[in-house]
Amino acid sequence: MGSAGAIVILIVLAAVMIGYSTWLKHGIRPRTLESSLSAAQLREIFSGKVAKAGWSIVDTGNPMVAQSSLIAGTRQQIGLFTESTTGGTQVRVVALRFQRKVLTGTPTKGHTLRIRMNSFVDGVRQQDPSTRISTPAR
């Protein structure tokens, strides 16, 4: 009974680790938003939602890039690509720079990237509820 219980525990732990890794990888996938907001408004939302609490805007071009401070350890970057369309603006928010764990491929500090990207998406939705959001299938 003891060795069978240990095997069950190992299987459960492996399943939890795989699920957690998949959740983090899914959380940092690029998001494409189509909004009636202007590019300037979207860039302002990006600055306010992503570049806070130790992060700063390091490039205001296209893409606009927010970066974590070096004091945080692992340097991370999130980029905002903008493109004007006839109905408004299409933007793509992407995790540009992050590290992965060697064995699992899990993004290091993936929570930070996921939270900041989701915060941007939520900020856009608050300003324009008709925003369409898509993420690539993997």
C-alpha positions as semicolon CSV with decimal commas, in nm:
position;residue;x (nm);y (nm);z (nm)
1;M;0,000;0,000;0,000
2;G;0,291;0,237;0,075
3;S;0,459;0,215;-0,265
4;A;0,124;0,233;-0,449
5;G;0,040;0,549;-0,253
6;A;0,377;0,702;-0,340
7;I;0,322;0,628;-0,709
8;V;-0,023;0,789;-0,697
9;I;0,124;1,098;-0,529
10;L;0,398;1,123;-0,796
11;I;0,141;1,094;-1,075
12;V;-0,075;1,364;-0,915
13;L;0,227;1,593;-0,871
14;A;0,331;1,541;-1,233
15;A;-0,022;1,621;-1,352
16;V;-0,031;1,938;-1,141
17;M;0,308;2,051;-1,275
18;I;0,203;1,989;-1,636
19;G;-0,126;2,171;-1,583
20;Y;0,046;2,467;-1,417
21;S;0,304;2,492;-1,696
22;T;0,033;2,479;-1,962
23;W;-0,168;2,747;-1,779
24;L;0,132;2,983;-1,768
25;K;0,219;2,923;-2,135
26;H;-0,142;2,988;-2,233
27;G;-0,149;3,305;-2,022
28;I;0,132;3,479;-2,211
29;R;0,008;3,410;-2,564
30;P;-0,020;3,720;-2,784
31;R;-0,357;3,891;-2,795
32;T;-0,499;4,083;-3,089
33;L;-0,760;4,350;-3,016
34;E;-0,978;4,539;-3,260
35;S;-1,111;4,856;-3,101
36;S;-1,279;5,180;-3,200
37;L;-1,033;5,363;-2,973
38;S;-0,751;5,559;-3,133
39;A;-0,393;5,435;-3,130
40;A;-0,304;5,718;-2,889
41;Q;-0,576;5,610;-2,645
42;L;-0,463;5,247;-2,662
43;R;-0,102;5,346;-2,606
44;E;-0,209;5,551;-2,301
45;I;-0,396;5,251;-2,160
46;F;-0,088;5,036;-2,225
47;S;0,133;5,284;-2,039
48;G;-0,104;5,299;-1,744
49;K;-0,176;4,929;-1,712
50;V;0,152;4,763;-1,810
51;A;0,422;5,017;-1,721
52;K;0,365;5,045;-1,347
53;A;0,515;4,903;-1,027
54;G;0,876;4,883;-1,142
55;W;0,810;4,864;-1,515
56;S;0,872;5,151;-1,756
57;I;0,826;5,236;-2,121
58;V;1,163;5,193;-2,295
59;D;1,051;5,246;-2,656
60;T;0,763;5,461;-2,777
61;G;0,782;5,348;-3,140
62;N;0,585;5,070;-3,301
63;P;0,604;4,846;-3,107
64;M;0,575;5,042;-2,787
65;V;0,778;4,843;-2,533
66;A;0,736;4,818;-2,157
67;Q;1,020;4,658;-1,963
68;S;1,071;4,532;-1,611
69;S;1,348;4,678;-1,400
70;L;1,676;4,492;-1,371
71;I;1,632;4,479;-0,995
72;A;1,352;4,225;-1,047
73;G;1,609;3,971;-1,166
74;T;1,484;3,834;-1,495
75;R;1,430;4,112;-1,750
76;Q;1,092;4,094;-1,923
77;Q;0,934;4,299;-2,202
78;I;0,583;4,339;-2,336
79;G;0,526;4,506;-2,672
80;L;0,225;4,682;-2,819
81;F;0,199;4,682;-3,198
82;T;-0,060;4,923;-3,342
83;E;-0,218;4,942;-3,686
84;S;-0,491;5,181;-3,795
85;T;-0,791;5,026;-3,968
86;T;-1,101;5,174;-4,126
87;G;-1,314;5,103;-3,817
88;G;-1,058;5,203;-3,555
89;T;-0,734;5,043;-3,444
90;Q;-0,598;4,692;-3,431
91;V;-0,336;4,625;-3,164
92;R;-0,133;4,322;-3,075
93;V;0,010;4,282;-2,724
94;V;0,299;4,037;-2,710
95;A;0,544;3,911;-2,448
96;L;0,865;4,008;-2,631
97;R;1,127;3,905;-2,379
98;F;1,114;3,639;-2,110
99;Q;1,302;3,329;-2,007
100;R;1,181;2,970;-2,005
101;K;1,274;2,696;-1,763
102;V;1,497;2,442;-1,935
103;L;1,313;2,117;-1,866
104;T;0,949;2,225;-1,883
105;G;0,958;2,531;-2,108
106;T;0,752;2,714;-1,847
107;P;0,798;3,091;-1,864
108;T;0,994;3,227;-1,569
109;K;0,778;3,483;-1,386
110;G;0,495;3,408;-1,627
111;H;0,244;3,538;-1,373
112;T;0,376;3,893;-1,410
113;L;0,346;3,884;-1,787
114;R;-0,001;3,729;-1,775
115;I;-0,132;3,977;-1,517
116;R;0,002;4,281;-1,705
117;M;-0,127;4,163;-2,043
118;N;-0,470;4,083;-1,895
119;S;-0,473;4,421;-1,720
120;F;-0,422;4,594;-2,055
121;V;-0,700;4,391;-2,218
122;D;-0,935;4,469;-1,927
123;G;-0,847;4,840;-1,948
124;V;-0,933;4,847;-2,318
125;R;-1,261;4,664;-2,252
126;Q;-1,354;4,922;-1,988
127;Q;-1,302;5,206;-2,235
128;D;-1,457;5,024;-2,533
129;P;-1,686;4,731;-2,445
130;S;-1,728;4,647;-2,815
131;T;-1,358;4,552;-2,845
132;R;-1,301;4,218;-3,017
133;I;-1,021;4,008;-2,872
134;S;-0,853;3,704;-3,022
135;T;-0,563;3,484;-2,924
136;P;-0,387;3,236;-3,148
137;A;-0,472;2,872;-3,103
138;R;-0,187;2,646;-3,000
